[in-house]
Amino acid sequence: MLKSLKIVLADDDEDDRDFFREAVGLTGVPAALTTVKNGLELMQLLQTSDKFDMIVLDLNMHLKNGIESLEEIKADTKHSDTFCAVLTTASNRHLQEELIKKGADMFRTKPYNYELYVETVKEIISSAWLRTYENR
């Protein structure tokens, strides 16, 4: 029996958290999704919970942004090997390269079209699922 993919999404936009939840449900991948509103909440959650299979970060969040969160995640031995995807409105190629160097496994720009957004989330979930499934 396959276990659920444990995912945490850090995004300060409530609509984006709802869209992500819906899109995860459409992937067909068994998943348990937890959401937080910013990087500070994310880091507090990661300190007090079991390991997640996947972390999805928005970049532009208050209190602690996605870049700061990614750096902290990758510096923490408990979470340094966790699949991290950046899903943001930013589309800067230089920023994408910088975040991949900092340890992000994927960088995707949030599409404005809902169907394309669902496809993007499916791509992220599938990549994390394959990596997690191969390591089990």
N, C-alpha and C positions, 0 to 999 in steps of 0.2 A: 504494500500500500504506500502510495506517495504521500509525503508530508507536505504541508502547506509551505509556500515560500513566505518567509517572514520579512515584510517590507515596512520601512518607515519613510514617510514623505515629510519633508520640511518645506513648507510654503506658507507665506503670510496671506495669501489670497484665498478666501473661503471658497469662491467659485472654482478656482483651480484645484483645490483639494477635493471638491465634489466631482469635478470632471475626471480627475485622476482615479478616484474611487470607482466611478462608473466604467472607465476604460479598463481598469484591472479586472472588473467583473466580466468584461467582454473578451478577455484573452483566452479563457478556458483553462488557465493555469490555476491550480489551487493556491490561494494566497490569503494571508492574514495581514491586513493593512492597518498600520497605526499612523496617525497624522499629528504633526505639531505645527505651531504657528511661526516659529523662528529658530535660529540656530542655538540660542540659549536653551530653549526648551528641549531641543534635540540632544544637546550635550548632557543635560540633566537626565534625560531618558536613557541615554546610552550608558551612563554611569550606574544606573539602578536596575537595569533590565538584562535579560539574557541577550545573547548575541543575535543580531538580525542578519538575514542573508543578503539584504540589499538596502541601501540608503539612497534616496532620491532627494537632491538639493535644488532649491531655487537659489539664485544668487542674491537678489535684491530683497533682503529681509532686514527688519530692524533688530536691534539688540546684538545680534551676531549674524553676519551675512554668510552666504554659502561658501565663499572662499575661506574665510576664517574657520568655518566648521569643517571643511574638507581638510585643511591643514591640521586641525586638532584631531580629527578622526585618524588620519594617516600617521600621526605621531603616537597614538595610543596602541600599545601592543595587542590589546583585546580586540580592536576593531580595524587595525591597519590592513588586514587582508579582506575586509568586507567590500563587496561590489558596490561602487559609488557611481551614480549617474547624476549629471547636472542637467536639469530641465528648466530652461530659463527663457525670458524674452530676448536676452542679449544674443546677438548674432556675429560678434566680433571674432574673426579668425585668430587673431593674436591671443585673445582671452581663452579661446578654446585650446590652443596649443599650450598655454601656460597652465591651465587646469589639468590637462592630461599629464603634463610633467609633474604636477603636484600630486598625482595619484588617481585622478578621476578615470574610471573605466570607459565612460561614455560622456559625450557632451551633445545635447540636442537642443535646438531652439524650439520653443513652444509655437506650434502653428496656430494661426487665428481661426482656421477652419476646424470644426469639431471632428469631422471624419478623419482628417489628417492628424489631429491631436491623438485620437484613439489609435491610429496606426503607429504613431511615434511611441506611445506608451507600450503597445504590444511589442515593438522592437526592443525596447529597454527591458521589459519583463522577460521576453524570450532569451535575451542574452544573459541575464542574471540566472534564469532558470537552467539554461544549458550549463553554465559554469558551476552552479550549485549542485545540479544533478550529477554532473561528471565527478564531483568531489565527494559524493556520498557513497 
